[in-house]
Amino acid sequence: MMAVRQRGVALLIVLWGCTLLAIMLGGFAALARTEGLQARYQFAQTRAHYAAEAGVIRAIQALQSTDIDSRWVADGRPYLFEFDDAKVTLTIVDEDGKVDLNAASDDVLTGLFKAAGANDDKASHLSAAIQDWRRAGDAALPNGAKQPQYEAAGLGYGPRNGPFATVEEGRMVLGMDAQLWAQVAPVLTIWSGRERPNTEHAQPLALAAIPGLGSAGATAILSARGQATGAAAAGGNGVTHTIRAQAILDDGTRSSLTSTIRLRGIRSGNQPYAVLRWREGDEE
């Protein structure tokens, strides 16, 4: 009787051991599968990332092509490029066609905010606040904002009293809200040095900021630009551009890069471009 009980206990121990081993093996298998999926995902992300980087370099090369008829145009039109089984969509926008936070005139800034949906009063206040941010001294412009106005608004900072260091700094200006910033940020720059955007490659919102141009004038410019090809379209490219590249693999994996570059020309011993800003991922 005792022997039968012992055999029964031994059988239970063996069964429990087999069950535990099966659970452990299942866990290891699940862990191995998860790690395999993570490795494949990381590999795909890396492929997409470098395809997007290749797209940026392709755009830089195309902007400096010695054949002006094949040179790419920096007015926001899309270009397609394939690299390592990835489809890359590229857009190039010339910074000369944007509104410069450090150089734009009062009427251009006011026109920009009105075109983006702000009422006359808010547009005027924001324009003055931007000018006060970049302007030395403690006295505010009419409707503007210097340190006392920021303190009165409960903000723990004040204006730089000097040029904007980054485009993103513009969102800190007194009176700027998130919705309006999302509208105007894509057409703002600190690299053109122009009082008003260059109409040859300005985007619609930047065109709308130009005093006296009107919707009819902007429509005519955009229409003529869309019909221009080759040298007629590429001849007006400047030297500072923002390139956006989005690479998509066959499995749907994607990667985005946005780079602002300044061309230096193709000369022996000279880096052909300088990177002013580099951001990975989708823009806000």
C-alpha positions in Angstrom: 0.0 0.0 0.0 2.8 2.3 0.9 4.6 1.6 -2.4 1.5 2.5 -4.3 1.2 5.8 -2.5 4.8 6.6 -3.1 4.4 5.8 -6.8 1.4 8.1 -6.9 3.3 10.9 -5.2 6.2 10.4 -7.6 3.8 10.6 -10.6 2.3 13.8 -9.3 5.8 15.3 -8.9 6.7 14.3 -12.5 3.4 15.8 -13.8 4.0 19.0 -11.9 7.5 19.1 -13.2 6.4 18.6 -16.8 3.8 21.3 -16.4 6.3 23.8 -14.9 8.7 22.9 -17.7 6.0 23.5 -20.3 5.1 26.9 -18.8 8.8 27.9 -18.7 9.3 26.8 -22.3 6.2 28.7 -23.4 7.5 31.8 -21.6 10.8 31.6 -23.3 9.2 31.1 -26.7 7.0 34.1 -26.1 10.0 36.2 -25.0 12.0 35.1 -28.0 9.1 36.0 -30.3 8.7 39.4 -28.7 12.4 40.1 -29.0 12.4 39.0 -32.6 9.5 41.3 -33.4 11.3 44.2 -31.6 14.5 43.5 -33.6 12.6 43.5 -36.9 10.8 46.7 -35.9 14.1 48.4 -35.0 15.7 47.2 -38.2 12.8 48.5 -40.2 12.9 51.8 -38.4 16.6 52.1 -39.1 16.1 51.4 -42.8 13.4 54.0 -43.0 15.5 56.5 -41.1 18.5 56.2 -43.4 16.2 56.2 -46.5 14.9 59.6 -45.3 18.5 60.8 -44.7 19.3 59.7 -48.2 16.3 61.7 -49.4 17.7 64.9 -47.8 21.1 64.3 -49.5 19.3 63.7 -52.8 17.4 67.0 -52.4 20.6 68.9 -51.7 22.3 67.4 -54.8 19.2 68.3 -56.9 19.2 71.9 -55.6 22.8 72.3 -56.8 22.5 70.4 -60.1 24.7 71.9 -62.8 21.9 71.3 -65.2 19.4 74.0 -64.3 16.6 72.3 -66.3 16.8 69.3 -63.9 17.3 71.4 -60.8 14.6 70.9 -58.2 12.4 73.9 -57.2 12.2 75.1 -53.6 8.5 76.1 -53.5 7.0 73.2 -51.6 6.1 71.0 -54.6 6.6 67.2 -53.8 9.4 65.1 -55.3 9.5 61.3 -55.2 12.7 59.3 -54.6 13.2 55.6 -54.1 16.0 54.2 -52.0 16.5 50.6 -50.7 12.9 49.6 -51.3 11.6 52.7 -49.6 9.5 55.4 -51.2 10.7 58.8 -50.1 8.6 62.0 -50.5 10.5 65.2 -50.5 9.4 68.8 -50.2 11.8 71.8 -50.3 10.8 75.3 -49.2 13.1 78.3 -49.7 13.5 80.2 -46.4 13.4 83.5 -48.5 9.7 82.8 -49.1 8.9 82.8 -45.4 8.2 85.6 -42.8 11.4 86.4 -40.9 10.8 86.9 -37.2 14.0 89.1 -37.0 13.5 91.2 -40.1 9.8 91.3 -41.1 8.1 94.7 -41.0 5.1 95.6 -38.9 2.7 95.4 -41.8 3.9 92.0 -42.9 3.7 90.6 -39.3 0.2 92.0 -38.9 -0.9 90.7 -42.3 0.4 87.2 -41.4 -1.6 87.0 -38.2 -4.7 88.3 -39.8 -4.4 85.8 -42.7 -4.0 83.1 -40.1 -7.4 84.0 -38.5 -6.5 86.6 -35.8 -8.7 89.7 -35.5 -7.2 93.1 -36.2 -6.6 93.9 -32.5 -4.8 90.6 -31.8 -2.8 90.8 -35.0 -1.6 94.3 -34.1 -0.6 93.3 -30.5 1.3 90.2 -31.7 3.2 92.2 -34.3 4.2 94.7 -31.7 5.1 92.0 -29.2 7.4 90.3 -31.7 9.1 93.6 -32.5 9.6 94.2 -28.8 11.0 90.7 -28.3 13.8 91.3 -30.9 14.3 95.0 -30.0 16.8 96.2 -27.4 15.7 98.5 -24.6 13.0 98.4 -21.9 10.3 100.7 -23.4 7.5 98.8 -25.1 6.0 99.9 -28.4 2.3 100.9 -28.4 0.4 97.6 -28.0 3.8 95.9 -27.5 5.2 93.9 -24.6 8.4 94.2 -22.6 9.3 92.7 -19.2 6.5 94.4 -17.2 3.8 93.1 -19.5 5.2 89.5 -19.2 5.3 89.8 -15.4 1.7 91.2 -15.4 0.6 88.1 -17.4 2.2 85.8 -14.8 5.0 84.6 -17.0 8.3 83.7 -15.5 10.3 85.1 -18.4 10.5 88.2 -20.6 11.5 89.2 -24.1 15.0 88.4 -25.3 15.6 92.1 -26.2 17.6 90.7 -29.1 17.1 88.6 -32.3 15.2 85.4 -32.1 17.6 82.5 -31.6 15.2 79.9 -33.0 11.9 79.9 -34.8 10.4 77.9 -31.9 11.1 80.9 -29.6 8.3 82.7 -31.4 5.7 80.6 -29.5 6.9 82.3 -26.2 5.8 85.8 -27.4 3.1 87.3 -25.2 -0.3 86.7 -26.8 0.7 83.7 -29.0 -1.7 80.8 -28.5 -1.2 77.2 -29.6 -3.8 77.3 -32.4 -2.4 80.4 -34.0 1.1 79.2 -33.6 0.3 75.9 -35.4 -1.0 78.0 -38.4 1.9 80.4 -38.7 5.0 78.3 -37.6 5.5 76.6 -41.0 6.0 80.0 -42.7 8.3 81.6 -40.2 12.0 81.8 -40.4 15.0 83.5 -38.9 17.3 83.0 -41.9 16.1 85.1 -44.7 16.9 88.6 -43.5 14.0 90.0 -45.6 11.3 92.5 -44.6 8.8 90.6 -46.7 8.7 87.1 -48.3 10.1 86.5 -51.7 7.1 85.9 -53.9 8.9 83.5 -56.2 8.6 80.7 -53.7 6.4 81.9 -50.8 3.7 79.6 -49.6 0.1 80.8 -49.7 -0.1 82.0 -46.1 3.2 83.9 -46.5 1.9 85.5 -49.7 -1.2 86.6 -47.9 1.0 88.5 -45.4 2.5 90.8 -48.1 0.7 94.2 -48.0 -1.2 95.2 -51.1 -0.9 91.8 -52.8 -4.4 90.7 -52.2 -5.9 87.3 -52.8 -6.1 87.9 -56.6 -2.4 88.7 -56.8 -1.5 85.7 -54.6 -3.7 83.4 -56.8 -2.0 84.7 -60.0 1.5 84.1 -58.6 0.7 80.6 -57.5 -0.9 79.8 -60.9 2.1 81.1 -62.8 4.4 79.2 -60.5 2.5 76.0 -61.1 2.9 76.3 -64.8 6.6 77.1 -64.8 9.1 74.3 -65.4 12.9 73.8 -65.8 15.1 76.8 -65.6 12.2 79.2 -65.4 11.1 77.5 -62.1 14.4 76.7 -60.6 16.3 80.0 -61.4 14.9 81.8 -58.4 16.1 79.3 -55.7 18.0 80.9 -52.8 20.6 79.4 -50.6 18.8 78.5 -47.4 16.1 75.8 -47.6 14.0 73.5 -45.4 13.9 70.0 -46.7 11.3 67.6 -45.4 11.7 63.9 -46.2 9.3 61.1 -45.3 10.3 57.5 -46.1 7.8 54.6 -46.2 8.8 50.9 -46.5 6.6 48.3 -48.1 5.4 47.1 -44.6 4.2 50.6 -43.7 7.2 51.6 -41.5 7.9 55.2 -41.9 10.4 57.8 -40.8 10.4 61.6 -41.2 13.2 64.2 -41.1 13.1 67.9 -41.4 16.4 69.8 -42.1 17.2 73.4 -42.7 20.4 73.7 -44.7 22.4 76.5 -46.3 24.1 75.8 -49.6 27.7 76.8 -49.9 28.3 75.9 -53.5 30.3 73.0 -55.0 33.9 73.9 -54.8 37.0 71.8 -54.2 37.7 71.3 -50.5 34.5 73.0 -49.4 31.6 71.3 -47.6 28.7 72.0 -50.1 26.2 72.8 -47.3 25.8 73.6 -43.7 23.0 72.2 -41.4 21.2 74.9 -39.5 18.5 72.8 -38.0 17.8 69.0 -37.9 14.6 67.5 -36.5 13.5 63.9 -36.5 9.9 62.8 -36.5 6.8 64.7 -37.5 6.7 68.4 -37.0 4.3 69.8 -34.5 
